[in-house]
Amino acid sequence: MAFRVSTSIKLKLRISFLTLIVLSAIGAFVSFRLMSDVNAYQESKNQISALMIELNEARKAEKDVLLYDRRTVDFLEDGESRNVGRHQDHMEEVYTILDRLTEDEIVNTLDLGGSLEKIKRSARGYQATFEELIRQMVRRGFKDHGLEGEMREYVHNLQDCDSDAEKVFAFQLRRHEKDFFMRLDDKYVTRLHQTVDDFLDFLHKGSMPHMTPEYLYRVTNGVQAYRNHFDKIVKADRNIGLTDDDGLRGKLKDQASVVEPQIEFVYEAINAQTTKLQRDALLVMIVSFSLLLIGGVVMSLVLSGAISRPIILLDKVIRSILAGKEDAENELDGIDQRDEIGSLMKNFRFMLANLRQNMTLVQEKNAKLEKAKEADKKRNWSMEGLALFGEILKNPDDLAMIGSEVIGNLVKYLKASQGAIFVAGDTEDGEPPYMEMVACYAWKRHKKAGQKVGYGDGLIGTVWRDQETLYHTDIPGDYIRIQSGLGGAQPTALLIVPIKTQNNVIGVIEVASLFGLLPYEIEFVERLAERIATTLSAVKLQERTRILLKESQQMTEELQANEEEMRQNMEELQATQEEMHRSTAELNHSLGAVQLFYDIHKDIVNKVYDGVIISNDRFLVKYVNDYILRKLSFDQTELLDCSVNQLFTEDMSRLVQDMEYDPTYILNHFSDAQTVEIHDKLGHVIKVDLVVTKLQCNGETYFAFLFQKSNVAADSANEYLAHLMQKTGTSDERERATVR
């Protein structure tokens, strides 16, 4: 009967694995049964071992009782001690183990019940002998207890004898007594008896004056009583055993020597059966493993021919496909399509077709991902560059230094070769506009420094005029040349970008490179030019502020000269009335100049700072400028003699208190600029940069609160205001002196 190959392979696999599983299960079951029996026998053997251990521990407790407890007070009073308790505990455990073994199925199977009964009887005999030993030891006693304690009374009576000879006999008795107690030798008993006979014979002769009948009767009875009690102690020691082989001690030893071989017999019987079972279990496992190994080898040989050949062919085809061979899957046509392997081949072909289609889609997606990755890379490059130059442009101070830092880092960041920055110069009315190079990198500095370019002249002037970026890759040979210590080369790319604010060009960036610049790099330079424009505007504003301050200082010097002239006129006024009228006119003229000086200074302060508020030492407003009234929608009557805190969200008294300990204020008389919030009449909050200073006028203290919304550097304004107040204070003092 014909069957499909697929079914045959599946059936063979199932039969093979089922056969292996059955063989494994049979071997495992037999091994499990044998190992269970081994464990049971091992448990019985462990019980016998525990029995031997407990018996040995009881013997150790017995020896400790003989060695330590027989002379302790607690033991001699009631026969109880820790070692006696230990002995009892171990013997109770012995009886418990024997009871468990008696009920053990293995012991009954091996017909060891009779041996266990003998062990029980021997153990009970041993326990009874030990208890008798305890009683004998308590009866015998030691020092003040038992028979030895009673004998001490007679010893004291013997030591009360009147003559030295009697005391010598008493001493000899005590010595023989101690020798026996220490050495447990019968020869000392004989010596003691001989000394007692000699002592009694001496007393019967009664040759000494003090030996009256009553005395002799008392001493004789004492000596005989002493001997009798000594003999009782000797008898008790002999019952206990003078050596380990005598008396109760020897009996305990003999009984223990009977129990131990009986236990050894039971142990060896169980151990022999356990060893046999272990050998049987090992044999079964070896046979099972051998059958499994042989079955596995046979089944692998049978199945490999039916399964491995098509799989090997499939592996070969796959490697050919991976090597790039076209139509390699046609080699699979020789495989029968009716079995599982044929189905696998068919599905493989479908999978290969889908895989090739998917690979095409994956390649397209990878291309898109690469573009996105490249865009991210460019964006990150631009952001990192802008952050780098943001740090450089954060604190603008000197135009040449800022330009040098910017162009040097820009050339390095673009990996270009040369670069320069041109800035529009300040011109007077009618003067043609020009741009001047303020910084360059890798240029011939000494030849190019201060180079000027007119409006519309050359490439720089063209970019200035057109206000658009210029990028050239076709550069004339005589335009520029990049030089190094080893030689020179013509640049391949030239980039010129205008620096402009809104529609006003205030500078130009020029970069030359040996390699072409990419569009995103050009875009980066254009974005950087916008930030540079803001910084250049701030620097130029600072420079204009310095010029205004310088002009203000010149006007102050002129006013000082006018003050000197006014003083001379006042002296001449005192000479004559007519001269006084003329001097008064000159004085009025000078006062007008002072008013002009005050108006000029006020206008300069208003140009430097947006808002000006002056308060007294109680922080009541005494003066506000037009910006406060115009921008914050207040009337002057609403602010004068009112608290300055109604304009600020923070407490100005605390800010002034903290200012007194500020090192910057102590050195410059102006606090550091800090951002605070003010609010207008309608409650709208505005953030401003605030500077505070302290003024002294006519013996009174005033505080000036100066703030601005722009980013004009506060240091220059602070220096000017300090100079302004110093000059104003000097002018006021001189004017008051002149009036007096």
C-alpha positions, 0 to 999 in steps of 0.5 A: 500500500502506497503512502505519502512520503510526508506521512512516512517521515512524520511517522518515522520521527514520531516512532523514533522519538516515541521509542526513545521516550519509552526506553527512557521511561522504562530505564528511568522507572526501574532506576527510580525504583532501585534508587528509592530502595537504595534511599530507604536502605540508606535511611535505615543505615543512617538510623543505625549510625545515629544509634551508634552515635547516641550510644557513644555520646552516652558513653562519653557522658558516663566517663564525664560523670566518673571523671568530674561529677563524682566529687561535685557538691550538686551531684553528691546531694541528689545524684543529678548533674548535667552529664547525668542528664546528658546520659539520660537524654542520649539513652532515651534517644537510643530507645527511640531509634530502636523503636523506629527500627523495630517498625522499619519494613527493611529491618523486618525484611532482613529478619533483623528484629531479633538482633534489635531485641537483643540490643534493647535488652543490652541497652536496658541492662547498661542503663540499669548498671549506670543508675546503680553506679550513680547510687553507689557513688552518691552513697560513697560520697566525698569530703563532707558527703556520704560515708567519707563525710561520716568518717571525717568525724572520727578522724577529728576525734583521733586528732584530739589525742593527748600524746604525741605517739597517738597523734603519730598513729592518727597521722599514719592512718590519715596518710594511708587513707589518702593514699588509698583514695588517690591510688585505689590500691588494696595494699594501703587498706592492709597498711591502714588495718595494720596501723589500726592494730598497732594503735589498739595494741599501744592503747591496751598497754596503757603505759601513760598517765593520761590513759584512764579507762574512760580515755582508753574506751573513748579512743579505742571505740573511735579507732574501731569506728574509723576502721569500720567506716573506712572499710565501708568506703573501700567496699563502696569503691570496690563496688564502683570499681577500683579500675575500669575493669572492676565493679560496676565500671567493668560491668558497664564496659562489658555491657557496652562491648556487647551492644556495639557488636550487635549494632555493627551486625545490624549495620553491616547487614543493611549496608550489604543490601544497600551496596547490592541495590546500588550496583543493580541501579548502576547496571540498569542505568548503564543498560538503559543508556546503552540502549538509548545510545544504540537506538539513537544512532540507528534512528539517526542513520535511518532518518538522515537519509530521508531528511538530510539530503534535501536539507543539504541541497537546500543549504547549497542552494541558499549559499549559491543565492548568497553568493549572487548566483541567479536562478540557483533555486532551479536546482530544487526541481529534482526534489519530490514535491509531495513530502514536507521537504518538497513543501519546504522548497516550494515555500522557500521559493515563495519566500525568496521572491518576497524577500527580493521584493522586500529587499528592494523596498528596504533599499529604498527606505534605507536611501530615505533614512540615509538622507534623513540621517545626513540632514540631521547630521547637517542640522546638528553641525549647524546647531553646534556651530551656532552654539560655539559662536554664540559663546564667542559673541555673548560678551562683545567688547572690542571689535577687533578681538571679536572679529579675530575670534569669529573669523579664526573659529569660522575658518577652522569650523568650515575646514577652510584655508583663509578668511577675513571680516570687513566692517563698514566704517563711520563716515562724515557727511559727503564722505564716500562709504567704505568697509575696512578689514578688522580681522583676518585668518591665515592672511598676510596680516601686515599687508592686509591689515586696515585694507579698505573697500569702497561701496560697489568696488570688487567682489566685497563692494559688490556683495555690499551693494547687492546685499546677497551672498556670493559663492565662486568656484572659478577664481582668477589666478591673481585674486588670492593664493594660499601659502604655507611653509612648503608651498602655495595653492590656488583656492577652489572656492570663495564665499562672501556673505553680507552682514546685515541688519534688516536691509542695512549691510554693516559688514562682510565675511570672506572665506577662501577654501581649497575644497568646495563648500556645501550648500548647508555650510553656506547657509550656516555662514549666512545664519552666523552673519545674522548673529554677528550683525547683532553683535556688531550693532551692539559694539558700535553702539558701545563705541558711540556711547563712549564718544558721547561720554568723552564729549560730555567730559569735554563739556564738563571741563568747559563748564569748569572753566566758566565757573572759574571765570564766574568766580572772578566776576563775583570778586569784581562785583564786590568792588563796585555797584556798577561792577556788581550789576555787570557781574550779576549779568555774567552770573545769570549767564553762567547759571544758564550754562549750568542749566544747559550742562544739567539738561545735557547730562540729563539727556545723556542719562536718558539715552543710556537708560530708559527709566530714571527714578530718584528717591530719598533715604525713606524710599519716597519718590522725588524725581522720575523721568519722562519715560516713566510718565510716558511708558508706564502711564503715570502722572507725576502727582501719582508718584512724587512722595510715594513709595518706590515699591509701587513700581517694582515687584520686589522690595527695593529697601532689601535690594539696597541693603544687600547692595551695601555688602556687594564688592562691585558696589564698594569698588564702583559705587554702582550695583551689578545690573540685575533683571527685575520686574516693574509694572505700569499703571494698568498692572502690566509687568515688564522685565528690565535690567536695573542698576542702583547707586547712592547719592549725597546732596546737601547732607541728605541721602538719595538713591537712583534706580536706573533701568533699561530694556535694551542690551547696552553695556551697563559698565560704560553707563555706570562709569559715566554716571559716577563721573557725572554725579561727581562733577554735578556735586562739585558744581553744586558746591562751587555754586553754593560757595559763589552765592554765599 
